[in-house]
């Protein structure tokens, strides 16, 4: 079984959520385990669209998340 690096992604707006996040999710060996955005609607939409379970409103909370490597 391949070990996957757990990534946290800050920013779920047009560029981050619509361009960068989908591209990062296609890289073998990486797994986006959490996202953060101050806007609750953007955060919810990104989590639903990309199947990401964990979301944070505060970037500091994402950085403290033990699943984020």
CHARMM-style PDB file with segment names, atoms N, HN, CA, C and O in Angstrom:
ATOM      1  N   UNK     1       0.840  -1.186   0.000  1.00  0.00      PROA
ATOM      2  CA  UNK     1       0.000   0.000   0.000  1.00  0.00      PROA
ATOM      3  C   UNK     1       0.882   1.245   0.000  1.00  0.00      PROA
ATOM      4  O   UNK     1       1.810   1.358   0.802  1.00  0.00      PROA
ATOM      5  N   UNK     2       0.589   2.165  -0.895  1.00  0.00      PROA
ATOM      6  HN  UNK     2      -0.164   2.073  -1.546  1.00  0.00      PROA
ATOM      7  CA  UNK     2       1.350   3.402  -1.016  1.00  0.00      PROA
ATOM      8  C   UNK     2       1.006   4.360   0.116  1.00  0.00      PROA
ATOM      9  O   UNK     2      -0.165   4.592   0.416  1.00  0.00      PROA
ATOM     10  N   UNK     3       2.041   4.912   0.741  1.00  0.00      PROA
ATOM     11  HN  UNK     3       2.992   4.723   0.497  1.00  0.00      PROA
ATOM     12  CA  UNK     3       1.821   5.922   1.775  1.00  0.00      PROA
ATOM     13  C   UNK     3       1.507   7.241   1.089  1.00  0.00      PROA
ATOM     14  O   UNK     3       2.175   7.627   0.130  1.00  0.00      PROA
ATOM     15  N   UNK     4       0.490   7.927   1.584  1.00  0.00      PROA
ATOM     16  HN  UNK     4      -0.053   7.613   2.363  1.00  0.00      PROA
ATOM     17  CA  UNK     4       0.079   9.195   0.988  1.00  0.00      PROA
ATOM     18  C   UNK     4       0.367  10.329   1.959  1.00  0.00      PROA
ATOM     19  O   UNK     4       0.115  10.204   3.157  1.00  0.00      PROA
ATOM     20  N   UNK     5       0.885  11.414   1.454  1.00  0.00      PROA
ATOM     21  HN  UNK     5       1.090  11.516   0.481  1.00  0.00      PROA
ATOM     22  CA  UNK     5       1.174  12.601   2.241  1.00  0.00      PROA
ATOM     23  C   UNK     5      -0.117  13.388   2.433  1.00  0.00      PROA
ATOM     24  O   UNK     5      -0.784  13.732   1.457  1.00  0.00      PROA
ATOM     25  N   UNK     6      -0.476  13.678   3.694  1.00  0.00      PROA
ATOM     26  HN  UNK     6       0.066  13.399   4.486  1.00  0.00      PROA
ATOM     27  CA  UNK     6      -1.706  14.390   3.999  1.00  0.00      PROA
ATOM     28  C   UNK     6      -1.521  15.894   3.866  1.00  0.00      PROA
ATOM     29  O   UNK     6      -0.774  16.504   4.632  1.00  0.00      PROA
ATOM     30  N   UNK     7      -2.200  16.489   2.895  1.00  0.00      PROA
ATOM     31  HN  UNK     7      -2.806  15.993   2.273  1.00  0.00      PROA
ATOM     32  CA  UNK     7      -2.084  17.919   2.641  1.00  0.00      PROA
ATOM     33  C   UNK     7      -3.252  18.693   3.225  1.00  0.00      PROA
ATOM     34  O   UNK     7      -4.380  18.204   3.285  1.00  0.00      PROA
ATOM     35  N   UNK     8      -2.959  19.898   3.649  1.00  0.00      PROA
ATOM     36  HN  UNK     8      -2.043  20.295   3.600  1.00  0.00      PROA
ATOM     37  CA  UNK     8      -3.984  20.864   4.007  1.00  0.00      PROA
ATOM     38  C   UNK     8      -3.952  21.953   2.958  1.00  0.00      PROA
ATOM     39  O   UNK     8      -2.881  22.330   2.482  1.00  0.00      PROA
ATOM     40  N   UNK     9      -5.104  22.455   2.599  1.00  0.00      PROA
ATOM     41  HN  UNK     9      -5.974  22.148   2.986  1.00  0.00      PROA
ATOM     42  CA  UNK     9      -5.201  23.431   1.520  1.00  0.00      PROA
ATOM     43  C   UNK     9      -5.912  24.665   2.042  1.00  0.00      PROA
ATOM     44  O   UNK     9      -7.055  24.576   2.490  1.00  0.00      PROA
ATOM     45  N   UNK    10      -5.255  25.813   1.990  1.00  0.00      PROA
ATOM     46  HN  UNK    10      -4.326  25.885   1.625  1.00  0.00      PROA
ATOM     47  CA  UNK    10      -5.836  27.066   2.476  1.00  0.00      PROA
ATOM     48  C   UNK    10      -6.306  27.885   1.285  1.00  0.00      PROA
ATOM     49  O   UNK    10      -5.528  28.195   0.382  1.00  0.00      PROA
ATOM     50  N   UNK    11      -7.581  28.230   1.294  1.00  0.00      PROA
ATOM     51  HN  UNK    11      -8.213  27.979   2.028  1.00  0.00      PROA
ATOM     52  CA  UNK    11      -8.164  29.051   0.240  1.00  0.00      PROA
ATOM     53  C   UNK    11      -8.999  28.230  -0.711  1.00  0.00      PROA
ATOM     54  O   UNK    11      -8.465  27.412  -1.459  1.00  0.00      PROA
ATOM     55  N   UNK    12     -10.307  28.436  -0.694  1.00  0.00      PROA
ATOM     56  HN  UNK    12     -10.741  29.101  -0.086  1.00  0.00      PROA
ATOM     57  CA  UNK    12     -11.235  27.671  -1.522  1.00  0.00      PROA
ATOM     58  C   UNK    12     -11.969  28.557  -2.518  1.00  0.00      PROA
ATOM     59  O   UNK    12     -13.048  28.195  -2.989  1.00  0.00      PROA
ATOM     60  N   UNK    13     -11.402  29.706  -2.841  1.00  0.00      PROA
ATOM     61  HN  UNK    13     -10.526  29.999  -2.458  1.00  0.00      PROA
ATOM     62  CA  UNK    13     -12.017  30.620  -3.794  1.00  0.00      PROA
ATOM     63  C   UNK    13     -11.878  30.129  -5.220  1.00  0.00      PROA
ATOM     64  O   UNK    13     -11.625  28.949  -5.459  1.00  0.00      PROA
ATOM     65  N   UNK    14     -12.044  31.039  -6.165  1.00  0.00      PROA
ATOM     66  HN  UNK    14     -12.249  31.998  -5.970  1.00  0.00      PROA
ATOM     67  CA  UNK    14     -12.045  30.667  -7.575  1.00  0.00      PROA
ATOM     68  C   UNK    14     -10.739  30.003  -8.002  1.00  0.00      PROA
ATOM     69  O   UNK    14     -10.771  28.944  -8.629  1.00  0.00      PROA
ATOM     70  N   UNK    15      -9.611  30.589  -7.684  1.00  0.00      PROA
ATOM     71  HN  UNK    15      -9.585  31.449  -7.175  1.00  0.00      PROA
ATOM     72  CA  UNK    15      -8.333  30.016  -8.109  1.00  0.00      PROA
ATOM     73  C   UNK    15      -7.983  28.794  -7.261  1.00  0.00      PROA
ATOM     74  O   UNK    15      -7.684  27.732  -7.807  1.00  0.00      PROA
ATOM     75  N   UNK    16      -8.017  28.930  -5.956  1.00  0.00      PROA
ATOM     76  HN  UNK    16      -8.261  29.793  -5.513  1.00  0.00      PROA
ATOM     77  CA  UNK    16      -7.651  27.816  -5.079  1.00  0.00      PROA
ATOM     78  C   UNK    16      -8.591  26.635  -5.195  1.00  0.00      PROA
ATOM     79  O   UNK    16      -8.151  25.501  -5.388  1.00  0.00      PROA
ATOM     80  N   UNK    17      -9.890  26.895  -5.078  1.00  0.00      PROA
ATOM     81  HN  UNK    17     -10.248  27.815  -4.921  1.00  0.00      PROA
ATOM     82  CA  UNK    17     -10.877  25.824  -5.067  1.00  0.00      PROA
ATOM     83  C   UNK    17     -11.227  25.255  -6.419  1.00  0.00      PROA
ATOM     84  O   UNK    17     -11.589  24.083  -6.528  1.00  0.00      PROA
ATOM     85  N   UNK    18     -11.123  26.073  -7.454  1.00  0.00      PROA
ATOM     86  HN  UNK    18     -10.829  27.024  -7.365  1.00  0.00      PROA
ATOM     87  CA  UNK    18     -11.543  25.636  -8.787  1.00  0.00      PROA
ATOM     88  C   UNK    18     -10.390  25.220  -9.695  1.00  0.00      PROA
ATOM     89  O   UNK    18     -10.597  24.485 -10.661  1.00  0.00      PROA
ATOM     90  N   UNK    19      -9.191  25.678  -9.397  1.00  0.00      PROA
ATOM     91  HN  UNK    19      -9.023  26.275  -8.612  1.00  0.00      PROA
ATOM     92  CA  UNK    19      -8.044  25.364 -10.258  1.00  0.00      PROA
ATOM     93  C   UNK    19      -6.986  24.549  -9.516  1.00  0.00      PROA
ATOM     94  O   UNK    19      -6.662  23.433  -9.923  1.00  0.00      PROA
ATOM     95  N   UNK    20      -6.448  25.103  -8.431  1.00  0.00      PROA
ATOM     96  HN  UNK    20      -6.711  26.010  -8.100  1.00  0.00      PROA
ATOM     97  CA  UNK    20      -5.342  24.445  -7.735  1.00  0.00      PROA
ATOM     98  C   UNK    20      -5.774  23.171  -7.008  1.00  0.00      PROA
ATOM     99  O   UNK    20      -5.108  22.142  -7.128  1.00  0.00      PROA
ATOM    100  N   UNK    21      -6.861  23.221  -6.269  1.00  0.00      PROA
ATOM    101  HN  UNK    21      -7.402  24.056  -6.172  1.00  0.00      PROA
ATOM    102  CA  UNK    21      -7.287  22.055  -5.497  1.00  0.00      PROA
ATOM    103  C   UNK    21      -7.538  20.833  -6.392  1.00  0.00      PROA
ATOM    104  O   UNK    21      -7.046  19.750  -6.074  1.00  0.00      PROA
ATOM    105  N   UNK    22      -8.276  20.964  -7.489  1.00  0.00      PROA
ATOM    106  HN  UNK    22      -8.676  21.844  -7.748  1.00  0.00      PROA
ATOM    107  CA  UNK    22      -8.460  19.792  -8.355  1.00  0.00      PROA
ATOM    108  C   UNK    22      -7.133  19.268  -8.923  1.00  0.00      PROA
ATOM    109  O   UNK    22      -6.959  18.057  -9.065  1.00  0.00      PROA
ATOM    110  N   UNK    23      -6.213  20.159  -9.243  1.00  0.00      PROA
ATOM    111  HN  UNK    23      -6.355  21.142  -9.128  1.00  0.00      PROA
ATOM    112  CA  UNK    23      -4.929  19.728  -9.798  1.00  0.00      PROA
ATOM    113  C   UNK    23      -4.102  18.983  -8.762  1.00  0.00      PROA
ATOM    114  O   UNK    23      -3.513  17.948  -9.070  1.00  0.00      PROA
ATOM    115  N   UNK    24      -4.051  19.495  -7.541  1.00  0.00      PROA
ATOM    116  HN  UNK    24      -4.530  20.336  -7.291  1.00  0.00      PROA
ATOM    117  CA  UNK    24      -3.279  18.850  -6.473  1.00  0.00      PROA
ATOM    118  C   UNK    24      -3.846  17.473  -6.160  1.00  0.00      PROA
ATOM    119  O   UNK    24      -3.092  16.543  -5.872  1.00  0.00      PROA
ATOM    120  N   UNK    25      -5.149  17.335  -6.214  1.00  0.00      PROA
ATOM    121  HN  UNK    25      -5.761  18.090  -6.449  1.00  0.00      PROA
ATOM    122  CA  UNK    25      -5.781  16.055  -5.889  1.00  0.00      PROA
ATOM    123  C   UNK    25      -5.430  14.964  -6.901  1.00  0.00      PROA
ATOM    124  O   UNK    25      -5.623  13.782  -6.615  1.00  0.00      PROA
ATOM    125  N   UNK    26      -4.921  15.332  -8.071  1.00  0.00      PROA
ATOM    126  HN  UNK    26      -4.764  16.292  -8.304  1.00  0.00      PROA
ATOM    127  CA  UNK    26      -4.552  14.353  -9.100  1.00  0.00      PROA
ATOM    128  C   UNK    26      -3.111  13.866  -8.977  1.00  0.00      PROA
ATOM    129  O   UNK    26      -2.706  12.965  -9.711  1.00  0.00      PROA
ATOM    130  N   UNK    27      -2.339  14.437  -8.074  1.00  0.00      PROA
ATOM    131  HN  UNK    27      -2.668  15.169  -7.477  1.00  0.00      PROA
ATOM    132  CA  UNK    27      -0.931  14.057  -7.928  1.00  0.00      PROA
ATOM    133  C   UNK    27      -0.838  12.763  -7.108  1.00  0.00      PROA
ATOM    134  O   UNK    27      -1.302  12.722  -5.968  1.00  0.00      PROA
ATOM    135  N   UNK    28      -0.252  11.724  -7.670  1.00  0.00      PROA
ATOM    136  HN  UNK    28       0.124  11.757  -8.595  1.00  0.00      PROA
ATOM    137  CA  UNK    28      -0.109  10.466  -6.935  1.00  0.00      PROA
ATOM    138  C   UNK    28       0.704  10.678  -5.652  1.00  0.00      PROA
ATOM    139  O   UNK    28       1.672  11.438  -5.634  1.00  0.00      PROA
ATOM    140  N   UNK    29       0.295   9.999  -4.591  1.00  0.00      PROA
ATOM    141  HN  UNK    29      -0.492   9.382  -4.605  1.00  0.00      PROA
ATOM    142  CA  UNK    29       1.014  10.074  -3.326  1.00  0.00      PROA
ATOM    143  C   UNK    29       0.571  11.210  -2.426  1.00  0.00      PROA
ATOM    144  O   UNK    29       1.074  11.347  -1.311  1.00  0.00      PROA
ATOM    145  N   UNK    30      -0.362  12.025  -2.891  1.00  0.00      PROA
ATOM    146  HN  UNK    30      -0.770  11.913  -3.797  1.00  0.00      PROA
ATOM    147  CA  UNK    30      -0.887  13.129  -2.081  1.00  0.00      PROA
ATOM    148  C   UNK    30      -2.364  12.901  -1.798  1.00  0.00      PROA
ATOM    149  O   UNK    30      -3.095  12.356  -2.625  1.00  0.00      PROA
ATOM    150  N   UNK    31      -2.787  13.329  -0.616  1.00  0.00      PROA
ATOM    151  HN  UNK    31      -2.193  13.772   0.056  1.00  0.00      PROA
ATOM    152  CA  UNK    31      -4.204  13.286  -0.267  1.00  0.00      PROA
ATOM    153  C   UNK    31      -4.549  14.583   0.451  1.00  0.00      PROA
ATOM    154  O   UNK    31      -3.943  14.906   1.472  1.00  0.00      PROA
ATOM    155  N   UNK    32      -5.512  15.324  -0.071  1.00  0.00      PROA
ATOM    156  HN  UNK    32      -6.004  15.061  -0.901  1.00  0.00      PROA
ATOM    157  CA  UNK    32      -5.977  16.533   0.605  1.00  0.00      PROA
ATOM    158  C   UNK    32      -6.885  16.082   1.742  1.00  0.00      PROA
ATOM    159  O   UNK    32      -7.988  15.589   1.510  1.00  0.00      PROA
ATOM    160  N   UNK    33      -6.408  16.257   2.979  1.00  0.00      PROA
ATOM    161  HN  UNK    33      -5.512  16.658   3.167  1.00  0.00      PROA
ATOM    162  CA  UNK    33      -7.141  15.767   4.150  1.00  0.00      PROA
ATOM    163  C   UNK    33      -7.955  16.862   4.826  1.00  0.00      PROA
ATOM    164  O   UNK    33      -8.843  16.568   5.627  1.00  0.00      PROA
ATOM    165  N   UNK    34      -7.661  18.135   4.509  1.00  0.00      PROA
ATOM    166  HN  UNK    34      -6.940  18.374   3.858  1.00  0.00      PROA
ATOM    167  CA  UNK    34      -8.397  19.238   5.122  1.00  0.00      PROA
ATOM    168  C   UNK    34      -8.237  20.490   4.264  1.00  0.00      PROA
ATOM    169  O   UNK    34      -7.229  20.683   3.585  1.00  0.00      PROA
ATOM    170  N   UNK    35      -9.261  21.328   4.319  1.00  0.00      PROA
ATOM    171  HN  UNK    35     -10.080  21.172   4.870  1.00  0.00      PROA
ATOM    172  CA  UNK    35      -9.212  22.631   3.646  1.00  0.00      PROA
ATOM    173  C   UNK    35      -9.610  23.710   4.641  1.00  0.00      PROA
ATOM    174  O   UNK    35     -10.267  23.439   5.646  1.00  0.00      PROA
ATOM    175  N   UNK    36      -9.202  24.935   4.342  1.00  0.00      PROA
ATOM    176  HN  UNK    36      -8.668  25.155   3.525  1.00  0.00      PROA
ATOM    177  CA  UNK    36      -9.562  26.069   5.185  1.00  0.00      PROA
ATOM    178  C   UNK    36      -9.970  27.249   4.317  1.00  0.00      PROA
ATOM    179  O   UNK    36      -9.386  27.501   3.263  1.00  0.00      PROA
ATOM    180  N   UNK    37     -10.975  27.958   4.779  1.00  0.00      PROA
ATOM    181  HN  UNK    37     -11.449  27.754   5.635  1.00  0.00      PROA
ATOM    182  CA  UNK    37     -11.403  29.200   4.146  1.00  0.00      PROA
ATOM    183  C   UNK    37     -12.224  29.970   5.166  1.00  0.00      PROA
ATOM    184  O   UNK    37     -13.001  29.380   5.917  1.00  0.00      PROA
ATOM    185  N   UNK    38     -12.058  31.272   5.196  1.00  0.00      PROA
ATOM    186  HN  UNK    38     -11.427  31.752   4.587  1.00  0.00      PROA
ATOM    187  CA  UNK    38     -12.809  32.096   6.154  1.00  0.00      PROA
ATOM    188  C   UNK    38     -14.284  32.229   5.780  1.00  0.00      PROA
ATOM    189  O   UNK    38     -15.121  32.520   6.634  1.00  0.00      PROA
ATOM    190  N   UNK    39     -14.597  32.016   4.512  1.00  0.00      PROA
ATOM    191  HN  UNK    39     -13.917  31.780   3.818  1.00  0.00      PROA
ATOM    192  CA  UNK    39     -15.979  32.112   4.048  1.00  0.00      PROA
ATOM    193  C   UNK    39     -16.656  30.750   4.204  1.00  0.00      PROA
ATOM    194  O   UNK    39     -16.259  29.798   3.532  1.00  0.00      PROA
ATOM    195  N   UNK    40     -17.663  30.628   5.070  1.00  0.00      PROA
ATOM    196  HN  UNK    40     -17.985  31.402   5.616  1.00  0.00      PROA
ATOM    197  CA  UNK    40     -18.263  29.314   5.328  1.00  0.00      PROA
ATOM    198  C   UNK    40     -18.918  28.682   4.096  1.00  0.00      PROA
ATOM    199  O   UNK    40     -18.904  27.459   3.961  1.00  0.00      PROA
ATOM    200  N   UNK    41     -19.481  29.476   3.209  1.00  0.00      PROA
ATOM    201  HN  UNK    41     -19.492  30.470   3.318  1.00  0.00      PROA
ATOM    202  CA  UNK    41     -20.121  28.929   2.011  1.00  0.00      PROA
ATOM    203  C   UNK    41     -19.079  28.367   1.044  1.00  0.00      PROA
ATOM    204  O   UNK    41     -19.271  27.280   0.498  1.00  0.00      PROA
ATOM    205  N   UNK    42     -17.982  29.087   0.826  1.00  0.00      PROA
ATOM    206  HN  UNK    42     -17.826  29.970   1.269  1.00  0.00      PROA
ATOM    207  CA  UNK    42     -16.915  28.565  -0.038  1.00  0.00      PROA
ATOM    208  C   UNK    42     -16.327  27.291   0.548  1.00  0.00      PROA
ATOM    209  O   UNK    42     -16.029  26.342  -0.178  1.00  0.00      PROA
ATOM    210  N   UNK    43     -16.162  27.276   1.869  1.00  0.00      PROA
ATOM    211  HN  UNK    43     -16.405  28.046   2.458  1.00  0.00      PROA
ATOM    212  CA  UNK    43     -15.615  26.103   2.548  1.00  0.00      PROA
ATOM    213  C   UNK    43     -16.535  24.902   2.356  1.00  0.00      PROA
ATOM    214  O   UNK    43     -16.078  23.819   1.992  1.00  0.00      PROA
ATOM    215  N   UNK    44     -17.818  25.090   2.598  1.00  0.00      PROA
ATOM    216  HN  UNK    44     -18.190  25.970   2.893  1.00  0.00      PROA
ATOM    217  CA  UNK    44     -18.800  24.009   2.428  1.00  0.00      PROA
ATOM    218  C   UNK    44     -18.814  23.500   0.992  1.00  0.00      PROA
ATOM    219  O   UNK    44     -18.792  22.293   0.752  1.00  0.00      PROA
ATOM    220  N   UNK    45     -18.851  24.426   0.044  1.00  0.00      PROA
ATOM    221  HN  UNK    45     -18.869  25.407   0.239  1.00  0.00      PROA
ATOM    222  CA  UNK    45     -18.916  24.043  -1.371  1.00  0.00      PROA
ATOM    223  C   UNK    45     -17.681  23.254  -1.799  1.00  0.00      PROA
ATOM    224  O   UNK    45     -17.801  22.255  -2.508  1.00  0.00      PROA
ATOM    225  N   UNK    46     -16.511  23.688  -1.379  1.00  0.00      PROA
ATOM    226  HN  UNK    46     -16.413  24.499  -0.802  1.00  0.00      PROA
ATOM    227  CA  UNK    46     -15.275  22.988  -1.747  1.00  0.00      PROA
ATOM    228  C   UNK    46     -15.245  21.595  -1.133  1.00  0.00      PROA
ATOM    229  O   UNK    46     -14.849  20.632  -1.790  1.00  0.00      PROA
ATOM    230  N   UNK    47     -15.659  21.486   0.117  1.00  0.00      PROA
ATOM    231  HN  UNK    47     -15.981  22.268   0.651  1.00  0.00      PROA
ATOM    232  CA  UNK    47     -15.669  20.176   0.770  1.00  0.00      PROA
ATOM    233  C   UNK    47     -16.617  19.225   0.056  1.00  0.00      PROA
ATOM    234  O   UNK    47     -16.271  18.068  -0.183  1.00  0.00      PROA
ATOM    235  N   UNK    48     -17.794  19.692  -0.281  1.00  0.00      PROA
ATOM    236  HN  UNK    48     -18.075  20.632  -0.086  1.00  0.00      PROA
ATOM    237  CA  UNK    48     -18.762  18.848  -0.984  1.00  0.00      PROA
ATOM    238  C   UNK    48     -18.275  18.479  -2.381  1.00  0.00      PROA
ATOM    239  O   UNK    48     -18.354  17.316  -2.779  1.00  0.00      PROA
ATOM    240  N   UNK    49     -17.781  19.443  -3.115  1.00  0.00      PROA
ATOM    241  HN  UNK    49     -17.717  20.387  -2.792  1.00  0.00      PROA
ATOM    242  CA  UNK    49     -17.364  19.231  -4.504  1.00  0.00      PROA
ATOM    243  C   UNK    49     -16.203  18.252  -4.604  1.00  0.00      PROA
ATOM    244  O   UNK    49     -16.129  17.462  -5.546  1.00  0.00      PROA
ATOM    245  N   UNK    50     -15.288  18.305  -3.623  1.00  0.00      PROA
ATOM    246  HN  UNK    50     -15.348  18.947  -2.858  1.00  0.00      PROA
ATOM    247  CA  UNK    50     -14.073  17.500  -3.719  1.00  0.00      PROA
ATOM    248  C   UNK    50     -14.022  16.349  -2.716  1.00  0.00      PROA
ATOM    249  O   UNK    50     -13.012  15.650  -2.629  1.00  0.00      PROA
ATOM    250  N   UNK    51     -15.103  16.148  -1.957  1.00  0.00      PROA
ATOM    251  HN  UNK    51     -15.923  16.716  -2.027  1.00  0.00      PROA
ATOM    252  CA  UNK    51     -15.164  15.017  -1.035  1.00  0.00      PROA
ATOM    253  C   UNK    51     -14.162  15.087   0.107  1.00  0.00      PROA
ATOM    254  O   UNK    51     -13.600  14.067   0.508  1.00  0.00      PROA
ATOM    255  N   UNK    52     -13.937  16.283   0.630  1.00  0.00      PROA
ATOM    256  HN  UNK    52     -14.394  17.111   0.305  1.00  0.00      PROA
ATOM    257  CA  UNK    52     -12.985  16.478   1.715  1.00  0.00      PROA
ATOM    258  C   UNK    52     -13.761  16.572   3.024  1.00  0.00      PROA
ATOM    259  O   UNK    52     -14.635  17.427   3.170  1.00  0.00      PROA
ATOM    260  N   UNK    53     -13.448  15.709   3.960  1.00  0.00      PROA
ATOM    261  HN  UNK    53     -12.739  15.014   3.841  1.00  0.00      PROA
ATOM    262  CA  UNK    53     -14.216  15.599   5.197  1.00  0.00      PROA
ATOM    263  C   UNK    53     -13.977  16.780   6.138  1.00  0.00      PROA
ATOM    264  O   UNK    53     -14.928  17.314   6.710  1.00  0.00      PROA
ATOM    265  N   UNK    54     -12.732  17.188   6.303  1.00  0.00      PROA
ATOM    266  HN  UNK    54     -11.960  16.755   5.839  1.00  0.00      PROA
ATOM    267  CA  UNK    54     -12.395  18.174   7.314  1.00  0.00      PROA
ATOM    268  C   UNK    54     -12.254  19.565   6.727  1.00  0.00      PROA
ATOM    269  O   UNK    54     -11.564  19.768   5.728  1.00  0.00      PROA
ATOM    270  N   UNK    55     -12.925  20.525   7.367  1.00  0.00      PROA
ATOM    271  HN  UNK    55     -13.485  20.359   8.178  1.00  0.00      PROA
ATOM    272  CA  UNK    55     -12.823  21.918   6.961  1.00  0.00      PROA
ATOM    273  C   UNK    55     -12.599  22.802   8.175  1.00  0.00      PROA
ATOM    274  O   UNK    55     -13.138  22.544   9.251  1.00  0.00      PROA
ATOM    275  N   UNK    56     -11.812  23.832   7.999  1.00  0.00      PROA
ATOM    276  HN  UNK    56     -11.374  24.042   7.125  1.00  0.00      PROA
ATOM    277  CA  UNK    56     -11.510  24.779   9.078  1.00  0.00      PROA
ATOM    278  C   UNK    56     -11.792  26.195   8.594  1.00  0.00      PROA
ATOM    279  O   UNK    56     -11.512  26.527   7.443  1.00  0.00      PROA
ATOM    280  N   UNK    57     -12.343  27.024   9.466  1.00  0.00      PROA
ATOM    281  HN  UNK    57     -12.571  26.754  10.402  1.00  0.00      PROA
ATOM    282  CA  UNK    57     -12.543  28.438   9.133  1.00  0.00      PROA
ATOM    283  C   UNK    57     -11.277  29.246   9.388  1.00  0.00      PROA
ATOM    284  O   UNK    57     -11.088  30.304   8.789  1.00  0.00      PROA
ATOM    285  N   UNK    58     -10.408  28.761  10.270  1.00  0.00      PROA
ATOM    286  HN  UNK    58     -10.561  27.901  10.757  1.00  0.00      PROA
ATOM    287  CA  UNK    58      -9.192  29.468  10.644  1.00  0.00      PROA
ATOM    288  C   UNK    58      -7.980  28.705  10.096  1.00  0.00      PROA
ATOM    289  O   UNK    58      -7.814  27.525  10.403  1.00  0.00      PROA
ATOM    290  N   UNK    59      -7.138  29.351   9.300  1.00  0.00      PROA
ATOM    291  HN  UNK    59      -7.273  30.310   9.050  1.00  0.00      PROA
ATOM    292  CA  UNK    59      -5.962  28.671   8.771  1.00  0.00      PROA
ATOM    293  C   UNK    59      -5.046  28.100   9.861  1.00  0.00      PROA
ATOM    294  O   UNK    59      -4.399  27.075   9.648  1.00  0.00      PROA
ATOM    295  N   UNK    60      -4.989  28.748  11.008  1.00  0.00      PROA
ATOM    296  HN  UNK    60      -5.514  29.582  11.181  1.00  0.00      PROA
ATOM    297  CA  UNK    60      -4.157  28.243  12.120  1.00  0.00      PROA
ATOM    298  C   UNK    60      -4.670  26.881  12.585  1.00  0.00      PROA
ATOM    299  O   UNK    60      -3.875  26.016  12.954  1.00  0.00      PROA
ATOM    300  N   UNK    61      -5.966  26.687  12.571  1.00  0.00      PROA
ATOM    301  HN  UNK    61      -6.611  27.390  12.271  1.00  0.00      PROA
ATOM    302  CA  UNK    61      -6.537  25.391  12.966  1.00  0.00      PROA
ATOM    303  C   UNK    61      -6.148  24.318  11.950  1.00  0.00      PROA
ATOM    304  O   UNK    61      -5.869  23.181  12.331  1.00  0.00      PROA
ATOM    305  N   UNK    62      -6.127  24.660  10.685  1.00  0.00      PROA
ATOM    306  HN  UNK    62      -6.353  25.584  10.376  1.00  0.00      PROA
ATOM    307  CA  UNK    62      -5.693  23.698   9.674  1.00  0.00      PROA
ATOM    308  C   UNK    62      -4.235  23.313   9.915  1.00  0.00      PROA
ATOM    309  O   UNK    62      -3.886  22.134   9.852  1.00  0.00      PROA
ATOM    310  N   UNK    63      -3.397  24.287  10.186  1.00  0.00      PROA
ATOM    311  HN  UNK    63      -3.680  25.245  10.237  1.00  0.00      PROA
ATOM    312  CA  UNK    63      -1.983  24.008  10.410  1.00  0.00      PROA
ATOM    313  C   UNK    63      -1.750  23.164  11.659  1.00  0.00      PROA
ATOM    314  O   UNK    63      -0.757  22.441  11.745  1.00  0.00      PROA
ATOM    315  N   UNK    64      -2.660  23.253  12.624  1.00  0.00      PROA
ATOM    316  HN  UNK    64      -3.466  23.841  12.554  1.00  0.00      PROA
ATOM    317  CA  UNK    64      -2.555  22.466  13.852  1.00  0.00      PROA
ATOM    318  C   UNK    64      -3.191  21.078  13.716  1.00  0.00      PROA
ATOM    319  O   UNK    64      -3.024  20.234  14.596  1.00  0.00      PROA
ATOM    320  N   UNK    65      -3.900  20.843  12.646  1.00  0.00      PROA
ATOM    321  HN  UNK    65      -4.036  21.529  11.931  1.00  0.00      PROA
ATOM    322  CA  UNK    65      -4.581  19.558  12.427  1.00  0.00      PROA
ATOM    323  C   UNK    65      -3.525  18.454  12.309  1.00  0.00      PROA
ATOM    324  O   UNK    65      -2.649  18.553  11.449  1.00  0.00      PROA
ATOM    325  N   UNK    66      -3.573  17.421  13.130  1.00  0.00      PROA
ATOM    326  HN  UNK    66      -4.284  17.341  13.828  1.00  0.00      PROA
ATOM    327  CA  UNK    66      -2.542  16.390  13.094  1.00  0.00      PROA
ATOM    328  C   UNK    66      -2.514  15.556  11.809  1.00  0.00      PROA
ATOM    329  O   UNK    66      -1.513  14.901  11.524  1.00  0.00      PROA
ATOM    330  N   UNK    67      -3.586  15.575  11.046  1.00  0.00      PROA
ATOM    331  HN  UNK    67      -4.400  16.108  11.278  1.00  0.00      PROA
ATOM    332  CA  UNK    67      -3.598  14.827   9.783  1.00  0.00      PROA
ATOM    333  C   UNK    67      -2.865  15.560   8.672  1.00  0.00      PROA
ATOM    334  O   UNK    67      -2.471  14.954   7.676  1.00  0.00      PROA
ATOM    335  N   UNK    68      -2.682  16.872   8.845  1.00  0.00      PROA
ATOM    336  HN  UNK    68      -3.002  17.364   9.654  1.00  0.00      PROA
ATOM    337  CA  UNK    68      -1.987  17.681   7.845  1.00  0.00      PROA
ATOM    338  C   UNK    68      -0.482  17.556   8.091  1.00  0.00      PROA
ATOM    339  O   UNK    68       0.025  17.894   9.161  1.00  0.00      PROA
ATOM    340  N   UNK    69       0.201  17.066   7.080  1.00  0.00      PROA
ATOM    341  HN  UNK    69      -0.211  16.792   6.211  1.00  0.00      PROA
ATOM    342  CA  UNK    69       1.642  16.878   7.197  1.00  0.00      PROA
ATOM    343  C   UNK    69       2.395  18.008   6.541  1.00  0.00      PROA
ATOM    344  OT1 UNK    69       3.626  18.014   6.544  1.00  0.00      PROA
TER     345      UNK     69
END
